[in-house]
């Protein structure tokens, strides 16, 4: 059994293949966190919590004169506010005459087969034949009437525990939620590091590792999306933790909106990690009988370092989160028109680019921004989803048919959540935007954000997007979102509910995607938000791949894709070969290297093949043939980071290994060279130690143990920014 309750010790035990998670009901009804880590046979770990009289740590009333029991230092599963625990709480609420105290005691539990469905939001699901159970523990605050349901779905074979929270108002008066965390994880010590992923537009998900220190360190977004700046994923790890050794705990939020992950080291050297919706600007009214559902948090533990943790997340997201049939299908190699033409095109130019793309062996041509309304730059026409026949000299149906006649599939770009002030939609419905009345609008990219907290706006977008998909034979949609939300004010909500707008926006977005994306399972949808500004697990529920970054520079992409790989599988990271000098950095890198880096993701092109030489075209044909030949290995193999590009300035290397360990692909890119340079080696991973492998193009065969212990020499003749791919096959 993955979930059980020991009535004698009042302990809940959750078990995955390799981990145990224990909670205990205290003698006063509080739910205490006892253990999360390597799987253990124990069901009573009371000895781990040492009670003591700690000065200025208050005691709950029910403890009487027992000064050793205080929530100020006890590890908790869900910390309620104003209860004597001065650490950052899991929940904050206002009710009655302005009271804010909330003290949840265990009032019951149930163990259910299967996975919990997260109402209105994406969540993990069990696959057919997979083992899993859900524990729901009900906490009750009898004074306020708030009931808190803590849900734990155990994915036994995947080594994952998915947590979520529901808050129900059982009282007789309206309550206002001001903070609801999806997960609280208390550690009884704090000699840890915190790893998180931060950056900016064009340089997303850089890896940051800091020691846990006194106070609170938080990451998050208040931009209305998960953001380019921070990713809703963090790792707590031991000081000795590396790629292949040491303990680490992952926390990932299945949410696309404003989020918060905070790590607090308290006065007694303990660590609390909270994760959930960002409370900044958030409030949510609960009328009597109403329930608020928080997003799901995905927890994983590894005793063998970051690589094992990554493999856990890669498998669970690829197999148990993504809903698209394309999660198991080979992805088409595409060519996107954006960096090839930007807004400067007509139908004839598009067809000439597509013709050359077909000659290269590309499977899919994508028409990016500029095909609709009066859209000749990014100042106008968003919201007017009608084809611009004057510009194209034909309709989308005719264009798509001509492209299909070339043997290509056809894809199209949309940005459904936005509107331009210079548009027919805005002139008809200016109140459909998120903007405060009486103030000049805050613009981003000269566009405003549609109010997806409104059902009428959502219904318009659904109708418009379904209309786009009916324009022609469309097999791919790039769904973009190119600005952050600044003015979270809705014309339909009263003043007491404006704090709900940002969360209701995300719920509206999920509703739209339910009605458009899930209703068109044969269409491959790619997520995008100015590149990687909404690269989060919830988007993968709808879109099996996300444009990793607007930065197509191969050298910059080494770091971007390195950081992304800690939580997200290769099959989710769309990556393209673009022209040089690169449009974002001006850097010149070999075409071969650009191909190698783009194959560390869902492979495609972002260039104009009509301007390529015959030699370049033939090289692209070779890249496409190679990618298709080894697609399963690249997309579904176990992923290994062989170097850290933040520490190794000389080269970056990574490796994919097939599930049966019979094949492997090793990729190396040189990032710096020195005169009379030293010979460097890279140690491989994931091979069978006692089996032998041949490396294509090399003489002899080598044991997996040798290749992993001594490594292989990095070819000395590779110049700066040059790269190489090596195929290994079991002899």
Secondary structure, DSSP 4 states (H G I P E B T S, - for coil): --EEEETTTTEEEEE-SSEEEEEEE-TTS-EEEEEEEE--S-S--GGGS-----TT----GGGTT-TT--TTTS-BSSPPTTSS--SPPSEEEEBTTTB-----EEEEEEEEES----TTS----PPTT--EEEEEEEEE-TTT-EEEEEEEEEETTTTEEEEEEEEEE-SSS-EEEEEEEEEEEEES---EEEEEEEEETTEEEEEEEEE--BEEEEEE--SSSS-SSEEEEEEEEETT--SSSB-EEEEEEE-SSSEEEEEEE-TTS-EEEEEEE--TT--EEE-TT-EEEPPEEEEEEESBHHHHHHHHHHHHIIIII--SGGGSSPPPPEEESHHHHTT---HHHHHHHHHHHHHHT--EEEE-SSSBTT-SSTTB-TT--SB-HHHHSS-HHHHHHHHHHTT-EEEEEE-TTEE-SBSHHHHH-GGGB---TTSPPPPBTTBEEB-TTSHHHHHHHHHHHHHHHTSS---EEEE-----------TTS-GGGGGGHHHHHHHHHHHHHHHHTTT-TTSEEEE-BTTBTT-SHHHHHH-SEEE--S---HHHHHHHHHHHTTTS-GGGEEEEEE-SS-TTT-----HHHHHHHHTSSEEEEES-GGGS-HHHHHHHHHHHHHHHHTHHHHHHSEEEE-S-TTT-SSEEEEEEE-TTSSEEEEEEEE----TTPPP-EE---S--TTSEEEETTSSS-EEHHHHHHT-EEPPTTPPTT-EEEEEEEE-
